[in-house]
Amino acid sequence: EALPLLPKIVEIAPGALPLLGAAIQISPGTLQAAALASVLAAAAGVYIIPDETTVQIAAQTLLVGGLGVAAPAASIIGAGILTKITKG
């Protein structure tokens, strides 16, 4: 299954190296702080946005999914990976 993706990954890899080099400069503590800030932003959005219409409830759901779950998870996983890379 992964074999058809391999040529595309090899093609993209050289362009991604500068981004990865910049990303490794970020400290794990900064990523963990960003995860906390993201969760707080999602909570504030749910508190501030009234839940009177379907669109408002959808906006709350989008905030919680993006800022409350996905972004913190990515930040915490990234912090763990950076910790292993920089101390390994």
Sequence and secondary structure as in RCSB ss.txt:
>XXXX:A:sequence
EALPLLPKIVEIAPGALPLLGAAIQISPGTLQAAALASVLAAAAGVYIIPDETTVQIAAQTLLVGGLGVAAPAAS
IIGAGILTKITKG
>XXXX:A:secstr
  GGGHHHHHHHHHHHHHHHHHHTTS HHHHHHHHHHHHHHHHHHHHHS  SSHHHHHHHHHHIIIIIIIHHHHH
HHHHHHHHHHHH 
